[in-house]
């Protein structure tokens, strides 16, 4: 079992009973948030939130294999990446990253090559039950965090925002 520990800036490797085995990323991570395991390559992908990047570790050796991204808003750049998910297409793994403060989902190859992105639309906040119905609200920019692919692992990417689940065909 892998656990992102934002307090100590590591990924804990635990046994099935919760016993400590080892850790990944010591001295390399700053507020790790999301984890995604690629069983086909024994890689663990970690969103390194406050370093604005994604790192991939070999789960057998603990060695850092690849890192990609840096702070920014361009293609392949991040502003506090949070969630991450892997979909194993026939043509190879596709990695989806919730680029939280850029309000988008970015897609990469398993080696960090940028493929595409989906910008999330702003939404209108609804008035709370105790607010007048004529209360005017401004559009709110979404900050996606959690991501997953559907059970087939090939067709949909899901993300959560303010308690609502959204779906994107990829």
C-alpha positions as CSV (number, residue, x, y, z in Angstrom):
1,X,0.0,0.0,0.0
2,X,1.3,3.5,-0.9
3,X,0.3,6.6,1.1
4,X,1.2,10.2,0.2
5,X,2.3,11.9,3.4
6,X,2.1,15.7,2.8
7,X,3.4,16.4,6.3
8,X,6.7,14.6,5.9
9,X,7.0,15.0,2.1
10,X,7.4,11.3,1.3
11,X,5.3,8.4,0.0
12,X,5.0,5.7,2.7
13,X,5.2,2.0,1.6
14,X,3.1,-0.1,3.9
15,X,2.3,-3.8,4.2
16,X,-1.3,-5.2,4.1
17,X,-1.5,-4.9,7.8
18,X,-0.3,-1.3,7.8
19,X,3.2,-2.1,8.9
20,X,5.9,0.3,7.6
21,X,8.2,-1.2,4.9
22,X,9.9,1.8,3.4
23,X,9.4,5.2,1.9
24,X,9.8,6.8,-1.5
25,X,10.9,10.4,-2.5
26,X,12.7,11.5,0.6
27,X,14.3,14.8,-0.2
28,X,12.6,15.0,-3.6
29,X,8.9,15.7,-2.8
30,X,7.2,18.8,-1.5
31,X,3.5,18.1,-0.5
32,X,2.8,14.9,-2.5
33,X,-0.9,14.6,-3.1
34,X,-2.0,12.1,-5.7
35,X,-0.8,8.6,-6.4
36,X,-1.3,6.3,-9.4
37,X,0.2,2.8,-9.9
38,X,1.0,1.4,-13.3
39,X,1.1,-2.4,-12.8
40,X,2.3,-2.9,-16.4
41,X,5.6,-1.1,-15.6
42,X,5.7,-1.3,-11.8
43,X,5.8,2.5,-11.7
44,X,4.2,4.7,-9.0
45,X,3.4,8.2,-10.3
46,X,3.2,11.0,-7.7
47,X,1.9,14.5,-8.0
48,X,4.5,16.6,-6.3
49,X,2.1,19.5,-5.7
50,X,4.3,22.3,-4.4
51,X,7.1,21.5,-6.8
52,X,4.5,21.7,-9.6
53,X,5.5,18.4,-11.3
54,X,4.9,14.7,-11.5
55,X,7.5,12.1,-10.5
56,X,7.6,8.3,-11.3
57,X,9.3,5.8,-9.1
58,X,10.2,2.2,-9.7
59,X,8.3,0.3,-7.0
60,X,10.7,-2.6,-7.0
61,X,13.9,-0.5,-6.4
62,X,12.5,2.9,-5.2
63,X,14.6,4.6,-7.9
64,X,13.3,7.8,-9.4
65,X,12.7,7.1,-13.1
66,X,11.2,10.2,-14.6
67,X,9.9,13.6,-13.7
68,X,8.0,16.1,-15.8
69,X,6.4,19.5,-15.5
70,X,7.3,22.7,-13.7
71,X,5.4,25.8,-12.5
72,X,3.4,27.6,-15.2
73,X,0.3,27.6,-17.3
74,X,1.6,26.3,-20.7
75,X,1.2,22.8,-22.1
76,X,2.9,20.3,-19.8
77,X,3.3,22.9,-17.0
78,X,1.4,22.8,-13.7
79,X,0.1,25.1,-11.0
80,X,-0.4,22.8,-8.0
81,X,-1.1,19.4,-9.6
82,X,-3.3,17.3,-7.3
83,X,-4.9,14.1,-8.6
84,X,-3.5,11.6,-11.0
85,X,-4.9,8.5,-12.8
86,X,-3.6,6.0,-15.4
87,X,-5.5,4.5,-18.2
88,X,-3.9,1.6,-20.1
89,X,-4.9,2.0,-23.7
90,X,-3.9,-0.6,-26.3
91,X,-1.4,2.0,-27.6
92,X,0.1,2.6,-24.2
93,X,-0.6,4.1,-20.8
94,X,-2.2,7.6,-20.7
95,X,-1.7,9.6,-17.5
96,X,-4.3,12.2,-16.6
97,X,-3.2,14.9,-14.1
98,X,-5.6,17.3,-12.3
99,X,-3.8,20.6,-12.8
100,X,-5.7,22.2,-10.0
101,X,-5.1,25.9,-10.1
102,X,-5.0,26.0,-13.9
103,X,-8.5,24.5,-13.9
104,X,-7.7,21.7,-16.4
105,X,-6.9,18.0,-16.8
106,X,-3.7,17.3,-18.7
107,X,-2.8,14.1,-20.5
108,X,0.7,12.6,-20.9
109,X,2.5,9.4,-21.9
110,X,4.0,7.2,-19.2
111,X,7.3,9.0,-19.9
112,X,5.8,12.5,-19.4
113,X,5.4,13.5,-23.0
114,X,2.5,16.0,-23.2
115,X,-0.5,14.7,-25.2
116,X,-3.5,17.0,-24.7
117,X,-5.5,18.9,-22.1
118,X,-9.1,19.7,-21.3
119,X,-9.9,23.1,-19.8
120,X,-12.7,22.9,-17.3
121,X,-15.5,25.4,-17.7
122,X,-16.3,27.9,-15.0
123,X,-19.6,27.3,-13.2
124,X,-22.1,29.5,-11.5
125,X,-22.5,29.0,-7.8
126,X,-26.1,28.5,-6.8
127,X,-27.4,30.6,-3.9
128,X,-27.5,28.8,-0.6
129,X,-30.9,28.0,0.8
130,X,-30.8,31.0,3.2
131,X,-29.7,33.5,0.4
132,X,-32.3,35.4,-1.7
133,X,-32.9,33.8,-5.1
134,X,-31.9,37.0,-6.9
135,X,-28.4,36.9,-5.4
136,X,-26.0,37.4,-8.3
137,X,-23.0,35.2,-8.1
138,X,-19.9,35.3,-10.3
139,X,-18.6,32.3,-12.2
140,X,-16.4,30.1,-10.1
141,X,-13.3,28.6,-11.5
142,X,-13.1,24.8,-10.7
143,X,-10.0,23.4,-8.9
144,X,-10.0,19.7,-9.8
145,X,-8.4,17.3,-7.4
146,X,-9.4,13.7,-7.5
147,X,-9.2,11.7,-10.8
148,X,-10.0,8.2,-11.9
149,X,-10.8,6.3,-15.1
150,X,-13.9,4.2,-15.4
151,X,-13.9,0.4,-14.9
152,X,-12.7,-0.3,-18.5
153,X,-9.7,2.0,-17.9
154,X,-9.9,3.3,-21.5
155,X,-12.8,5.6,-22.1
156,X,-13.6,8.1,-19.3
157,X,-11.8,10.2,-16.9
158,X,-13.7,11.4,-13.8
159,X,-12.9,14.2,-11.5
160,X,-14.5,15.7,-8.4
161,X,-15.1,19.3,-7.6
162,X,-17.2,20.7,-4.7
163,X,-18.8,17.4,-4.1
164,X,-19.9,16.9,-7.7
165,X,-18.5,14.2,-10.0
166,X,-17.9,15.1,-13.6
167,X,-17.0,12.9,-16.6
168,X,-14.9,13.5,-19.7
169,X,-14.6,11.1,-22.6
170,X,-10.9,10.6,-23.5
